[in-house]
Amino acid sequence: MITFGWLADTLRVRVYGPAGAAFSAWELELPGMRYTLTLSPERRRGFSGEGAVLDDLATDEAENDADVVGMLLNFEPELDVVDTHDS
């Protein structure tokens, strides 16, 4: 039997997905972390395009970007995003 005792520590739950859709993402906010679970319509069915995203993440450019984000975070749990687009 699987138990989920950490559910009692959940501070907030957000559910993402279009109304009436067979897929969704559930975000549980816990003290010090967030847990995200994505559900597809069938057990054997994935999400369209996820393989392409993995290919994009396996590039040298993505690795360099991750290093920059790591430096910007400076071991902080949050990053302030500044909109640089002209209004």
C-alpha positions in Angstrom: 0.0 0.0 0.0 1.3 3.5 -0.9 0.7 6.2 1.6 0.9 9.9 0.9 1.4 11.4 4.4 2.9 14.5 2.9 -0.5 15.5 1.5 -1.4 16.7 5.0 1.4 19.3 4.6 0.1 20.7 1.3 -0.3 24.4 1.5 -2.0 24.9 -1.9 -3.1 22.9 -4.9 -3.4 24.3 -8.4 -4.8 22.4 -11.4 -3.8 23.4 -14.9 -5.6 22.4 -18.1 -8.4 23.4 -20.4 -12.0 22.8 -19.2 -13.3 19.4 -20.1 -9.8 18.1 -21.3 -8.6 14.6 -20.6 -5.2 15.8 -19.5 -4.1 18.1 -16.6 -1.2 19.1 -14.4 -1.5 19.2 -10.7 0.8 21.4 -8.6 1.0 20.8 -4.9 2.8 23.6 -2.9 4.5 22.1 0.1 6.8 23.8 2.7 10.0 24.4 0.8 9.0 22.8 -2.5 6.5 22.3 -5.2 5.5 18.9 -6.6 3.9 18.8 -10.1 2.1 15.7 -11.5 1.0 15.6 -15.1 -1.7 13.2 -16.3 -2.4 12.1 -19.8 -5.6 10.5 -21.1 -4.2 7.0 -21.2 -1.5 5.1 -19.4 0.5 4.4 -22.6 0.0 7.8 -24.1 2.4 10.7 -23.6 2.3 14.3 -24.5 2.7 15.6 -28.0 6.1 17.1 -28.5 7.8 16.1 -25.3 10.6 14.3 -27.2 11.4 17.5 -29.1 11.7 19.4 -25.8 14.2 16.8 -24.4 16.3 17.2 -27.6 16.4 20.9 -27.1 17.4 20.5 -23.5 20.4 18.3 -24.5 22.2 21.1 -26.3 25.3 23.0 -25.3 23.3 26.2 -25.5 20.7 24.9 -23.0 23.6 23.8 -20.6 25.1 27.3 -20.8 21.7 28.9 -20.2 21.2 26.7 -17.1 24.6 27.9 -15.8 23.5 31.5 -16.3 20.2 30.9 -14.5 22.1 29.1 -11.7 24.4 32.2 -11.3 21.4 34.5 -11.3 19.6 32.5 -8.6 22.7 32.6 -6.4 21.3 29.7 -4.4 18.1 31.6 -3.8 14.8 29.7 -4.1 13.2 32.3 -6.3 14.2 34.5 -9.3 12.7 37.9 -9.9 11.8 38.2 -13.6 12.0 41.6 -15.1 10.0 42.3 -18.2 12.4 43.9 -20.7 9.9 44.3 -23.5 8.9 47.8 -24.5 5.3 48.7 -23.4 
